C-alpha cells in the first residue's frame, strides 16, 4: 500500500516509521526544513520538503497512485485542506485526519474525510467505565 503522511511531527514520524516497518511504501511531507532534515536522517529518502496544502506540490508526490493519505499536522485547517484536495483533485481512496480540536470531527466527516480521529475523544472514551447490564 502507498501512503502519504502529511506532517512530520511526532505522530507523523512514528506513523511513517511503523508503516515502513510493515512493508508499506510511504512519502512523508514536512514543510519545516530543519525538521525535514532530521526526519531524513531517521527515515531516509521518503521525506519530501513542502506544503501538503498545495496542489502543485502534492502532484509531485505520486499522489495519483496513493492508496491513502493521512494528515497529522498540529493544524486542523491544514489537515482538512490537504485531505480535501487529495480526495477531490487527485481521487485518493482513503483520507484520514488527526483532529486536534474534538469539535471538528463531525465537520471533517461532513466535508468528505473518511476517518477523523481525535486523541482527546479516544482518551476520554478510555476513561469512561464500561457499561454493565
Backbone as CSV, one residue per row, in Angstrom:
resi,resn,N_x,N_y,N_z,CA_x,CA_y,CA_z,C_x,C_y,C_z
1,UNK,0.852,-1.173,0.000,0.000,0.000,0.000,0.902,1.242,0.000
2,UNK,0.523,2.239,-0.780,1.252,3.506,-0.814,0.486,4.536,0.003
3,UNK,1.144,5.069,1.047,0.525,6.016,1.964,1.337,7.310,1.986
4,UNK,0.644,8.424,1.878,1.271,9.729,2.040,0.888,10.252,3.416
5,UNK,1.891,10.658,4.175,1.678,11.218,5.506,2.035,12.700,5.442
6,UNK,1.087,13.546,5.800,1.311,14.994,5.805,1.542,15.426,7.246
7,UNK,2.748,15.902,7.516,3.106,16.360,8.852,4.127,15.444,9.484
8,UNK,5.322,15.987,9.717,6.415,15.182,10.245,6.711,15.426,11.708
9,UNK,5.683,15.775,12.469,5.856,15.885,13.918,5.972,14.491,14.523
10,UNK,5.755,14.400,15.808,5.902,13.117,16.498,4.980,12.048,15.920
11,UNK,3.716,12.378,15.723,2.756,11.402,15.195,3.143,10.987,13.780
12,UNK,3.460,11.941,12.931,3.843,11.635,11.555,5.110,10.800,11.468
13,UNK,6.067,11.108,12.325,7.314,10.328,12.354,7.044,8.870,12.707
14,UNK,6.359,8.647,13.827,6.106,7.269,14.258,5.195,6.524,13.292
15,UNK,4.210,7.203,12.755,3.329,6.553,11.787,4.124,6.113,10.560
16,UNK,4.940,7.009,10.034,5.751,6.690,8.850,6.713,5.552,9.145
17,UNK,7.374,5.623,10.279,8.326,4.573,10.657,7.640,3.214,10.749
18,UNK,6.479,3.185,11.405,5.771,1.916,11.567,5.224,1.388,10.239
19,UNK,4.734,2.271,9.394,4.269,1.845,8.069,5.412,1.235,7.266
20,UNK,6.589,1.858,7.325,7.768,1.321,6.630,8.129,-0.059,7.173
21,UNK,8.122,-0.192,8.490,8.451,-1.475,9.125,7.467,-2.573,8.724
22,UNK,6.246,-2.194,8.388,5.223,-3.157,7.969,5.266,-3.412,6.466
23,UNK,6.243,-2.813,5.786,6.443,-3.093,4.367,5.689,-2.196,3.400
24,UNK,5.111,-1.108,3.887,4.372,-0.200,3.016,5.299,0.829,2.383
25,UNK,4.876,1.371,1.261,5.575,2.482,0.637,5.015,3.770,1.247
26,UNK,5.912,4.668,1.641,5.493,5.870,2.356,6.207,7.088,1.793
27,UNK,5.469,8.197,1.697,6.061,9.507,1.493,5.620,10.359,2.669
28,UNK,6.590,10.971,3.336,6.307,11.840,4.476,6.569,13.276,4.051
29,UNK,5.544,14.117,4.146,5.646,15.518,3.754,5.833,16.379,5.002
30,UNK,6.884,17.193,4.962,7.153,18.121,6.068,7.606,19.450,5.485
31,UNK,6.977,20.551,5.934,7.338,21.851,5.355,8.450,22.561,6.115
32,UNK,8.702,22.194,7.364,9.795,22.806,8.119,11.114,22.140,7.720
33,UNK,12.008,22.929,7.163,13.248,22.397,6.591,14.134,21.698,7.622
34,UNK,14.267,22.280,8.796,15.103,21.653,9.843,14.518,20.315,10.285
35,UNK,13.213,20.306,10.472,12.556,19.067,10.888,12.696,18.015,9.786
36,UNK,12.540,18.430,8.535,12.679,17.508,7.407,14.092,16.919,7.354
37,UNK,15.083,17.738,7.637,16.471,17.239,7.663,16.618,16.131,8.708
38,UNK,16.079,16.361,9.911,16.164,15.352,10.954,15.403,14.091,10.561
39,UNK,14.208,14.273,10.033,13.403,13.115,9.618,14.140,12.282,8.578
40,UNK,14.824,12.959,7.673,15.565,12.245,6.636,16.695,11.411,7.230
41,UNK,17.340,11.898,8.298,18.395,11.102,8.945,17.813,9.852,9.601
42,UNK,16.561,9.923,10.000,15.910,8.797,10.661,15.235,7.835,9.684
43,UNK,14.620,8.378,8.636,13.760,7.574,7.760,14.279,7.445,6.330
44,UNK,15.255,8.248,5.966,15.801,8.160,4.614,15.074,9.039,3.622
45,UNK,15.110,8.603,2.387,14.657,9.437,1.270,13.140,9.518,1.101
46,UNK,12.375,8.991,2.030,10.907,9.086,1.916,10.396,10.485,2.223
47,UNK,11.247,11.330,2.785,10.833,12.660,3.220,10.862,13.638,2.048
48,UNK,9.773,14.372,1.893,9.706,15.448,0.903,9.443,16.749,1.635
49,UNK,10.209,17.775,1.272,10.051,19.097,1.871,9.043,19.894,1.057
50,UNK,7.974,20.322,1.713,6.969,21.102,1.010,5.696,21.207,1.810
51,UNK,4.728,21.883,1.217,3.452,22.147,1.864,2.392,21.194,1.320
52,UNK,1.884,20.339,2.180,0.868,19.373,1.792,-0.472,19.992,1.445
53,UNK,-0.593,21.312,1.575,-1.832,22.019,1.224,-1.776,22.596,-0.184
54,UNK,-0.673,22.413,-0.884,-0.522,22.990,-2.219,-0.676,21.914,-3.296
55,UNK,-1.594,22.127,-4.222,-1.869,21.167,-5.283,-0.605,20.870,-6.102
56,UNK,0.129,21.909,-6.463,1.333,21.720,-7.279,2.338,20.819,-6.570
57,UNK,2.527,21.046,-5.273,3.458,20.204,-4.528,2.934,18.778,-4.421
58,UNK,1.660,18.625,-4.075,1.094,17.273,-3.939,1.237,16.478,-5.233
59,UNK,1.131,17.149,-6.363,1.235,16.446,-7.645,2.625,15.850,-7.866
60,UNK,3.621,16.303,-7.105,4.987,15.795,-7.222,5.245,14.588,-6.322
61,UNK,4.257,14.197,-5.528,4.446,13.122,-4.558,4.016,11.749,-5.075
62,UNK,3.474,11.705,-6.279,2.915,10.454,-6.772,1.541,10.191,-6.185
63,UNK,0.857,11.246,-5.765,-0.420,11.121,-5.064,-1.494,10.429,-5.898
64,UNK,-1.388,10.527,-7.219,-2.416,9.917,-8.062,-2.453,8.396,-7.918
65,UNK,-1.386,7.804,-7.394,-1.373,6.353,-7.184,-1.451,5.963,-5.707
66,UNK,-1.636,6.965,-4.842,-1.695,6.695,-3.401,-2.967,5.940,-3.048
67,UNK,-2.832,4.997,-2.136,-3.980,4.265,-1.611,-4.641,5.038,-0.478
68,UNK,-3.824,5.829,0.228,-4.353,6.588,1.363,-3.467,7.797,1.631
69,UNK,-4.087,8.796,2.251,-3.354,9.955,2.735,-3.792,10.191,4.170
70,UNK,-2.822,10.470,5.026,-3.086,10.706,6.439,-2.494,12.070,6.788
71,UNK,-3.320,12.974,7.288,-2.846,14.307,7.662,-2.799,14.402,9.174
72,UNK,-1.591,14.644,9.700,-1.392,14.631,11.149,-0.650,15.870,11.646
73,UNK,-0.839,16.997,10.971,-0.200,18.219,11.444,-0.907,18.701,12.704
74,UNK,-0.354,19.724,13.327,-0.956,20.293,14.532,-2.047,21.303,14.192
75,UNK,-2.333,21.479,12.909,-3.302,22.483,12.468,-4.466,21.804,11.754
76,UNK,-5.644,21.835,12.355,-6.821,21.185,11.773,-7.136,21.712,10.376
77,UNK,-7.007,23.023,10.192,-7.317,23.611,8.889,-6.381,23.061,7.801
78,UNK,-5.096,22.975,8.106,-4.142,22.409,7.139,-4.487,20.954,6.829
79,UNK,-4.819,20.186,7.860,-5.173,18.785,7.653,-6.388,18.660,6.738
80,UNK,-7.397,19.467,6.989,-8.618,19.417,6.190,-8.352,19.804,4.738
81,UNK,-7.611,20.869,4.520,-7.312,21.313,3.155,-6.542,20.241,2.390
82,UNK,-5.511,19.686,3.007,-4.709,18.657,2.343,-5.565,17.452,1.959
83,UNK,-6.432,17.039,2.858,-7.250,15.854,2.595,-8.339,16.124,1.563
84,UNK,-8.943,17.293,1.612,-9.956,17.623,0.611,-9.342,17.665,-0.789
85,UNK,-8.161,18.228,-0.915,-7.502,18.270,-2.231,-7.167,16.854,-2.695
86,UNK,-6.692,16.038,-1.775,-6.344,14.669,-2.137,-7.567,13.901,-2.626
87,UNK,-8.690,14.064,-1.948,-9.914,13.344,-2.316,-10.519,13.885,-3.614
88,UNK,-10.667,15.201,-3.691,-11.388,15.792,-4.814,-10.534,15.965,-6.075
89,UNK,-9.316,16.425,-5.910,-8.472,16.714,-7.071,-7.721,15.474,-7.571
90,UNK,-7.246,14.647,-6.621,-6.415,13.502,-7.000,-7.116,12.157,-6.847
91,UNK,-8.344,12.160,-6.342,-9.160,10.949,-6.207,-8.518,9.872,-5.323
92,UNK,-7.833,10.290,-4.259,-7.262,9.330,-3.315,-8.409,8.619,-2.606
93,UNK,-8.309,7.295,-2.515,-9.413,6.481,-1.999,-9.718,6.725,-0.519
94,UNK,-8.671,6.845,0.303,-8.878,6.933,1.749,-8.141,8.143,2.292
95,UNK,-8.864,8.989,3.024,-8.296,10.180,3.644,-8.586,10.140,5.143
96,UNK,-7.524,10.190,5.933,-7.646,10.068,7.383,-7.002,11.289,8.032
97,UNK,-7.682,11.865,9.020,-7.191,13.068,9.687,-6.990,12.849,11.171
98,UNK,-5.920,13.430,11.659,-5.797,13.657,13.097,-6.481,14.993,13.323
99,UNK,-7.458,15.010,14.215,-8.195,16.230,14.508,-7.802,16.683,15.909
100,UNK,-7.246,17.865,15.983,-6.750,18.374,17.259,-7.874,18.896,18.149
101,UNK,-8.858,19.554,17.556,-9.999,20.071,18.297,-11.162,19.089,18.111
102,UNK,-11.557,18.399,19.174,-12.600,17.372,19.046,-13.894,17.876,18.418
103,UNK,-14.205,19.147,18.570,-15.447,19.660,17.982,-15.381,19.719,16.456
104,UNK,-14.215,19.497,15.869,-14.074,19.499,14.415,-14.297,18.132,13.762
105,UNK,-14.412,17.088,14.550,-14.538,15.734,13.991,-15.713,15.635,13.020
106,UNK,-16.879,16.067,13.424,-18.061,15.958,12.560,-17.930,16.825,11.312
107,UNK,-17.314,17.979,11.450,-17.104,18.862,10.297,-16.224,18.158,9.262
108,UNK,-15.152,17.529,9.711,-14.265,16.801,8.799,-15.038,15.721,8.051
109,UNK,-15.850,14.984,8.777,-16.619,13.902,8.151,-17.630,14.458,7.149
110,UNK,-18.306,15.556,7.507,-19.277,16.174,6.594,-18.605,16.682,5.324
111,UNK,-17.323,17.046,5.427,-16.608,17.599,4.279,-15.808,16.553,3.507
112,UNK,-16.097,15.271,3.743,-15.558,14.224,2.901,-14.363,13.450,3.414
113,UNK,-13.900,13.748,4.615,-12.789,12.979,5.185,-13.338,11.632,5.646
114,UNK,-12.643,10.546,5.287,-13.151,9.204,5.600,-13.118,8.887,7.090
115,UNK,-12.019,9.224,7.739,-11.881,9.000,9.174,-11.261,10.236,9.797
116,UNK,-11.850,10.709,10.881,-11.324,11.841,11.630,-11.142,11.379,13.071
117,UNK,-9.889,11.359,13.519,-9.564,10.802,14.823,-9.113,11.914,15.758
118,UNK,-9.798,12.024,16.877,-9.440,12.983,17.913,-8.813,12.222,19.074
119,UNK,-7.551,12.518,19.373,-6.882,11.868,20.510,-7.629,12.169,21.805
120,UNK,-8.161,13.369,21.908,-8.926,13.739,23.101,-10.122,12.817,23.275
121,UNK,-10.874,12.594,22.201,-12.040,11.710,22.278,-11.643,10.277,22.623
122,UNK,-10.557,9.804,22.038,-10.086,8.436,22.304,-9.717,8.287,23.784
123,UNK,-9.006,9.262,24.315,-8.594,9.199,25.723,-9.780,9.332,26.665
124,UNK,-10.714,10.213,26.337,-11.909,10.341,27.172,-12.719,9.049,27.185
125,UNK,-12.824,8.405,26.049,-13.556,7.131,25.970,-12.872,6.061,26.823
126,UNK,-11.540,6.093,26.860,-10.808,5.121,27.662,-11.020,5.340,29.159
127,UNK,-11.318,6.563,29.543,-11.565,6.880,30.951,-12.938,6.454,31.424
128,UNK,-13.886,6.394,30.507,-15.256,6.069,30.876,-15.350,4.611,31.312
129,UNK,-16.109,4.371,32.368,-16.264,2.980,32.818,-17.079,2.181,31.801
130,UNK,-16.810,0.893,31.696,-17.607,0.089,30.772,-19.055,0.000,31.261
131,UNK,-19.952,-0.108,30.299,-21.377,-0.223,30.618,-21.652,-1.670,31.020
132,UNK,-22.252,-1.827,32.190,-22.602,-3.173,32.641,-24.122,-3.314,32.648
133,UNK,-24.566,-4.507,32.362,-26.009,-4.741,32.349,-26.424,-5.663,33.440
